[in-house]
Amino acid sequence: MKSWVVAGSIIIGLVGVSGCSRRDADRARTESREAQDKVQRQLEVTREKLREDLKRADAQTREDLDKARDQVRHALSQSERDAEKARDRLRDRVDNDSHQ
């Protein structure tokens, strides 16, 4: 009889321990899933912020290139006007020298 009580106590103890282990495993799985979901959300937020930063940087770069292009065009136009004025002055000087 005493051996039956001991055997029954061991069986009840093992069932109780396996129930705790199952609950611990379920809780660990749930926590792992929640942690994975949280990391995934953080990754998506970071990815979206990066996209926005890249869009802003791209827009700024395009704006800077447009300004630089306008400055080069302006400098080229000014240089062409200056060259034309210099040619005109040279022609005037040559014409004045040939008439004298």
Contacts in CASP RR format, 6 or more apart in sequence:
PFRMAT RR
TARGET T0000
AUTHOR 0000-0000-0000
METHOD contacts of the structure
MODEL  1
MKSWVVAGSIIIGLVGVSGCSRRDADRARTESREAQDKVQRQLEVTREKL
REDLKRADAQTREDLDKARDQVRHALSQSERDAEKARDRLRDRVDNDSHQ
END
